[in-house]
Amino acid sequence: MPRTASPSRRSRLFRCAAAFAVLVALAGYVAVQYVSGHKGSPRCTVGPADGGEGRTYELSPEMAANAATVSAVGTTRGMPERAVTIALATALQESALRNIDYGDRDSLGLFQQRPSQDWGTPEQIMDPVYASGEFYKHLAEVPGYSRLPLTEAAQRVQKSGFPQAYAKHEPDATLLSAALTGRAPASLTCSLPTETASGPGDATEVRADLVRAFGKDVLPATGTAGSSAGGTVSVPVGAAAKADGDASRRGWELAHWAVARAGTLRIDEVSYAGQVWTADTGWRTERKESGTTAVRMRLAQ
């Protein structure tokens, strides 16, 4: 007679088969999450231009949009790139560059500023432009802040219970500030899948956002940026720059601002200096060299 498996052996085999099925299902889930998280979800990357080798940093479109505002407010106030780096590292530590409405005690916003400590009203602090301006105002009052270690400069402003925590964000903040202040051309890109779009872009909204971040001088003397019937906003570069080098840096500052805020403002394409960015391809070189007198933004239709 053929031997049959004992009940205990059958039980072990069943448990092994069940465990194997669970592992296969788990592996499949992890693979799906990896693919969806790295292939389909919105994300921004800052690093070397033209696919070159070097350090990169990945962040969410929300973080990039807030970082662009922090940088724009700083340069508009005449603050150097080092100040922008300090501000970005501080916001990375305090809120992960998210405009959150909670925190320790009554702390709020990007920099976790406290109404009870005279940083402003809750409504003001929750405005990234206002909050950034307050940070820079206090930073400018720190003697020799640009020569201080980043942790010390940030701590003079924030008075945090964990001052050394700012240091770990300095490399990422340095990459971000180089791109957002325009020193590193075509080094910030965002991937924004079409399913994240929330309607057509609004040229009036784009112009208003530009003015809030950069001040009224970012637009021509007439008070409006060129806008075509096709939904394109053109921002002149030369008016805000005194030399060719300044113009190039200013142009890339505006271009990277537009890319970082593309998801918020529903911008489909940004072009400057022969380079074109789109949400699905990133930066690419145009066949025909374009001028450097304006940054052009084509809005979603």
VOROLUM-153390 format. One record per residue (C-alpha): residue number from 1; residue in one letter; z negated, x negated, y. Coordinates in Angstrom, 3 decimals, always signed. Layout:
REM VOROLUM-153390
  seq  type        pz        px        py
  NUM     A         Z         X         Y
...
END
This chain:
REM VOROLUM-153390
  seq  type        pz        px        py
    1     M    +0.000    +0.000    +0.000
    2     P    +0.759    -1.286    +3.529
    3     R    -2.255    -2.299    +5.552
    4     T    -3.072    -0.194    +8.570
    5     A    -4.734    -1.433   +11.735
    6     S    -8.388    -0.734   +11.996
    7     P    -9.610    +1.635   +14.728
    8     S   -11.174    -1.252   +16.644
    9     R    -7.932    -3.238   +16.537
   10     R    -5.886    -0.260   +17.701
   11     S    -8.343    +0.172   +20.565
   12     R    -7.918    -3.462   +21.593
   13     L    -4.144    -3.176   +21.475
   14     F    -4.239    -0.055   +23.611
   15     R    -6.476    -1.720   +26.183
   16     C    -4.191    -4.755   +26.317
   17     A    -1.105    -2.567   +26.766
   18     A    -2.819    -0.568   +29.507
   19     A    -3.920    -3.744   +31.289
   20     F    -0.390    -5.155   +31.089
   21     A    +1.060    -1.940   +32.548
   22     V    -1.417    -2.098   +35.423
   23     L    -0.481    -5.729   +36.130
   24     V    +3.235    -4.887   +36.138
   25     A    +2.654    -1.974   +38.503
   26     L    +0.507    -4.142   +40.782
   27     A    +3.133    -6.889   +40.848
   28     G    +5.768    -4.328   +41.767
   29     Y    +3.632    -2.953   +44.561
   30     V    +2.964    -6.413   +45.972
   31     A    +6.688    -7.232   +45.850
   32     V    +7.589    -4.037   +47.680
   33     Q    +4.951    -4.668   +50.310
   34     Y    +6.138    -8.233   +50.777
   35     V    +9.755    -7.220   +51.188
   36     S    +8.957    -4.335   +53.515
   37     G    +6.501    -6.366   +55.514
   38     H    +8.777    -9.362   +55.938
   39     K   +12.211    -7.770   +55.902
   40     G   +11.866    -4.378   +57.503
   41     S    +8.779    -4.187   +59.680
   42     P    +9.063    -5.039   +63.375
   43     R    +7.989    -8.567   +64.241
   44     C    +8.528   -11.274   +66.841
   45     T    +8.764   -15.018   +66.314
   46     V    +8.444   -17.859   +68.777
   47     G    +9.470   -21.410   +67.919
   48     P   +12.330   -23.897   +68.226
   49     A   +15.578   -22.538   +69.626
   50     D   +18.819   -22.447   +67.621
   51     G   +17.002   -22.430   +64.295
   52     G   +15.756   -25.977   +64.785
   53     E   +12.826   -27.460   +62.927
   54     G    +9.326   -27.208   +64.296
   55     R    +6.254   -25.059   +64.450
   56     T    +6.679   -21.284   +64.650
   57     Y    +4.332   -18.405   +65.338
   58     E    +4.849   -14.801   +64.285
   59     L    +3.300   -11.830   +66.075
   60     S    +3.790    -8.091   +66.333
   61     P    +6.011    -6.515   +69.022
   62     E    +2.867    -5.003   +70.582
   63     M    +1.327    -8.451   +70.909
   64     A    +4.562    -9.922   +72.285
   65     A    +4.885    -7.133   +74.866
   66     N    +1.342    -7.747   +76.107
   67     A    +1.865   -11.518   +76.098
   68     A    +4.971   -11.075   +78.269
   69     T    +2.929    -9.109   +80.799
   70     V    +0.141   -11.707   +80.842
   71     S    +2.682   -14.477   +81.440
   72     A    +4.646   -12.600   +84.111
   73     V    +1.507   -11.812   +86.104
   74     G    +0.493   -15.468   +85.967
   75     T    +3.791   -16.945   +87.141
   76     T    +4.097   -14.293   +89.834
   77     R    +0.738   -15.470   +91.178
   78     G    +2.048   -19.031   +91.226
   79     M    -0.098   -20.136   +88.294
   80     P    +1.213   -23.067   +86.198
   81     E    +2.195   -22.893   +82.540
   82     R    -1.200   -24.329   +81.569
   83     A    -2.916   -21.313   +83.137
   84     V    -0.680   -18.977   +81.128
   85     T    -1.587   -20.882   +77.959
   86     I    -5.299   -20.485   +78.727
   87     A    -4.871   -16.771   +79.423
   88     L    -2.884   -16.151   +76.226
   89     A    -5.356   -18.082   +74.054
   90     T    -8.194   -16.079   +75.597
   91     A    -6.489   -12.749   +74.942
   92     L    -5.629   -13.801   +71.384
   93     Q    -9.294   -14.462   +70.698
   94     E   -10.733   -11.489   +72.568
   95     S    -8.381    -8.723   +71.419
   96     A    -5.608   -10.277   +69.300
   97     L    -3.382    -9.473   +72.308
   98     R    -3.928    -5.732   +71.857
   99     N    -4.969    -3.467   +74.694
  100     I    -7.940    -1.978   +72.843
  101     D   -10.293    +0.622   +74.305
  102     Y   -13.423    -0.651   +72.545
  103     G   -15.427    -3.835   +72.089
  104     D   -18.873    -5.369   +72.320
  105     R   -21.021    -3.104   +74.498
  106     D   -18.672    -1.893   +77.253
  107     S   -15.953    -4.541   +76.780
  108     L   -12.392    -3.254   +77.069
  109     G    -8.763    -4.310   +77.119
  110     L    -6.840    -7.500   +76.482
  111     F    -9.573    -9.802   +77.778
  112     Q   -12.543    -7.613   +76.788
  113     Q   -13.669    -7.375   +80.389
  114     R   -16.773    -5.320   +81.135
  115     P   -17.045    -2.660   +83.856
  116     S   -20.788    -3.333   +84.012
  117     Q   -20.024    -6.966   +84.955
  118     D   -17.868    -5.999   +87.937
  119     W   -14.497    -6.592   +86.285
  120     G   -13.275    -3.190   +87.468
  121     T   -13.316    +0.409   +86.350
  122     P   -12.467    +1.226   +82.719
  123     E    -9.113    +2.611   +83.874
  124     Q    -8.317    -0.604   +85.760
  125     I    -9.341    -2.888   +82.910
  126     M    -7.159    -0.930   +80.481
  127     D    -4.150    -1.753   +82.694
  128     P    -2.768    -5.089   +81.338
  129     V    -1.343    -6.040   +84.735
  130     Y    -4.688    -5.528   +86.480
  131     A    -6.672    -7.193   +83.683
  132     S    -4.368   -10.233   +83.687
  133     G    -4.607   -10.522   +87.454
  134     E    -8.403   -10.482   +87.300
  135     F    -8.423   -13.202   +84.658
  136     Y    -6.166   -15.449   +86.745
  137     K    -8.197   -14.766   +89.894
  138     H   -11.345   -16.015   +88.199
  139     L    -9.529   -18.920   +86.516
  140     A    -8.170   -20.117   +89.849
  141     E   -11.758   -20.398   +91.087
  142     V   -12.628   -22.921   +88.351
  143     P   -12.289   -26.418   +89.854
  144     G    -9.715   -28.511   +88.008
  145     Y    -9.205   -25.892   +85.318
  146     S    -5.785   -27.291   +84.348
  147     R    -7.385   -30.625   +83.377
  148     L   -10.260   -29.102   +81.422
  149     P   -10.190   -28.542   +77.661
  150     L    -8.883   -25.032   +77.037
  151     T   -12.177   -23.876   +75.550
  152     E   -14.101   -24.961   +78.631
  153     A   -11.645   -23.416   +81.093
  154     A   -11.619   -20.108   +79.211
  155     Q   -15.398   -20.116   +78.879
  156     R   -15.886   -20.614   +82.631
  157     V   -14.111   -17.286   +83.070
  158     Q   -15.254   -15.344   +80.029
  159     K   -18.819   -16.585   +79.464
  160     S   -18.432   -15.798   +75.777
  161     G   -21.092   -16.157   +73.117
  162     F   -18.547   -18.056   +70.985
  163     P   -16.736   -20.425   +73.378
  164     Q   -15.326   -22.725   +70.688
  165     A   -13.360   -19.837   +69.185
  166     Y   -10.676   -20.161   +71.875
  167     A    -9.570   -23.568   +70.579
  168     K    -7.962   -22.260   +67.381
  169     H    -5.480   -20.210   +69.416
  170     E    -4.261   -23.051   +71.638
  171     P    -1.246   -24.071   +69.478
  172     D    +0.064   -20.500   +69.285
  173     A    -0.631   -19.856   +72.959
  174     T    +1.213   -23.061   +73.879
  175     L    +4.329   -21.931   +71.995
  176     L    +4.175   -18.500   +73.613
  177     S    +3.688   -19.797   +77.140
  178     A    +6.583   -22.255   +76.798
  179     A    +8.921   -19.396   +75.921
  180     L    +7.544   -16.750   +78.264
  181     T    +7.513   -19.044   +81.301
  182     G   +11.125   -19.980   +80.555
  183     R   +10.618   -23.637   +79.658
  184     A   +11.930   -23.151   +76.112
  185     P   +15.320   -21.331   +76.157
  186     A   +16.166   -18.799   +73.441
  187     S   +12.955   -19.517   +71.544
  188     L   +11.462   -16.017   +71.380
  189     T   +13.121   -13.339   +69.283
  190     C   +12.057    -9.941   +68.008
  191     S   +13.282    -7.929   +65.029
  192     L   +13.118    -4.234   +65.790
  193     P   +14.589    -1.998   +63.049
  194     T   +16.541    +0.969   +64.342
  195     E   +14.118    +3.436   +62.764
  196     T   +11.474    +2.338   +65.287
  197     A   +13.551    +3.551   +68.233
  198     S   +12.050    +6.448   +70.136
  199     G   +14.949    +7.648   +72.250
  200     P   +17.258    +6.259   +74.918
  201     G   +16.158    +3.634   +77.398
  202     D   +15.395    +4.559   +80.997
  203     A   +16.686    +2.174   +83.686
  204     T   +14.138    +3.496   +86.186
  205     E   +11.332    +2.710   +83.753
  206     V   +12.664    -0.811   +83.182
  207     R   +12.866    -1.482   +86.921
  208     A    +9.359    -0.133   +87.478
  209     D    +7.988    -2.323   +84.677
  210     L    +9.713    -5.368   +86.154
  211     V    +8.183    -4.743   +89.566
  212     R    +4.702    -4.165   +88.144
  213     A    +4.804    -7.428   +86.197
  214     F    +6.754    -9.714   +88.552
  215     G    +6.309    -8.078   +91.934
  216     K    +8.885    -6.424   +94.172
  217     D   +10.728    -9.704   +94.832
  218     V   +12.094    -9.659   +91.279
  219     L   +14.660    -7.100   +92.436
  220     P   +17.285    -7.371   +95.198
  221     A   +16.342    -6.540   +98.767
  222     T   +17.678    -3.009   +98.283
  223     G   +14.774    -2.394   +95.889
  224     T   +16.855    -1.717   +92.777
  225     A   +18.407    -3.827   +90.081
  226     G   +22.034    -3.209   +89.309
  227     S   +22.389    -0.385   +86.842
  228     S   +25.665    +0.781   +85.349
  229     A   +26.556    +4.178   +84.014
  230     G   +26.528    +2.630   +80.557
  231     G   +22.787    +2.040   +80.726
  232     T   +22.682    -1.637   +81.721
  233     V   +20.071    -3.178   +84.009
  234     S   +21.019    -6.464   +85.650
  235     V   +18.275    -8.645   +87.190
  236     P   +19.419   -11.435   +89.532
  237     V   +17.981   -14.886   +88.910
  238     G   +18.932   -17.030   +91.888
  239     A   +16.971   -15.051   +94.482
  240     A   +13.697   -16.115   +92.898
  241     A   +14.631   -19.763   +92.248
  242     K   +15.092   -22.654   +94.661
  243     A   +17.036   -25.106   +92.458
  244     D   +19.326   -25.049   +89.442
  245     G   +16.506   -26.088   +87.127
  246     D   +14.255   -23.399   +88.580
  247     A   +17.024   -20.838   +88.199
  248     S   +17.503   -21.644   +84.522
  249     R   +13.787   -21.438   +83.831
  250     R   +13.471   -18.205   +85.789
  251     G   +16.412   -16.751   +83.891
  252     W   +14.862   -17.527   +80.518
  253     E   +11.524   -16.202   +81.695
  254     L   +13.154   -12.859   +82.515
  255     A   +15.235   -12.886   +79.326
  256     H   +12.224   -13.529   +77.091
  257     W   +10.230   -10.895   +78.959
  258     A   +13.000    -8.397   +78.197
  259     V   +13.084    -9.347   +74.511
  260     A    +9.302    -9.159   +74.182
  261     R    +9.215    -5.732   +75.800
  262     A   +12.393    -4.442   +74.148
  263     G   +10.510    -2.151   +71.784
  264     T    +8.418    -0.671   +74.600
  265     L   +11.332    -0.204   +76.997
  266     R   +14.006    +0.552   +74.343
  267     I   +16.249    -2.393   +75.212
  268     D   +19.032    -2.981   +72.671
  269     E   +20.591    -6.169   +74.050
  270     V   +19.660    -9.019   +76.404
  271     S   +22.162   -11.594   +77.625
  272     Y   +21.778   -14.743   +79.710
  273     A   +23.479   -18.140   +79.997
  274     G   +25.965   -17.565   +77.207
  275     Q   +23.299   -16.319   +74.792
  276     V   +22.934   -12.732   +73.573
  277     W   +19.949   -11.184   +71.818
  278     T   +20.075    -7.975   +69.809
  279     A   +17.344    -6.349   +67.766
  280     D   +19.148    -6.808   +64.453
  281     T   +20.650   -10.299   +64.839
  282     G   +18.340   -12.163   +67.212
  283     W   +19.876   -14.738   +69.581
  284     R   +23.493   -15.810   +69.181
  285     T   +26.008   -17.709   +71.310
  286     E   +28.729   -15.705   +73.025
  287     R   +32.343   -16.771   +72.546
  288     K   +32.838   -16.661   +76.273
  289     E   +30.266   -18.452   +78.404
  290     S   +28.498   -16.022   +80.709
  291     G   +27.014   -16.839   +84.087
  292     T   +23.449   -17.762   +84.859
  293     T   +23.061   -15.671   +87.981
  294     A   +21.601   -12.623   +86.246
  295     V   +19.842   -11.424   +83.116
  296     R   +21.488    -8.323   +81.708
  297     M   +19.698    -5.728   +79.604
  298     R   +21.594    -3.030   +77.749
  299     L   +19.431    -0.021   +77.020
  300     A   +19.373    +2.165   +73.923
  301     Q   +21.562    +5.244   +74.241
END
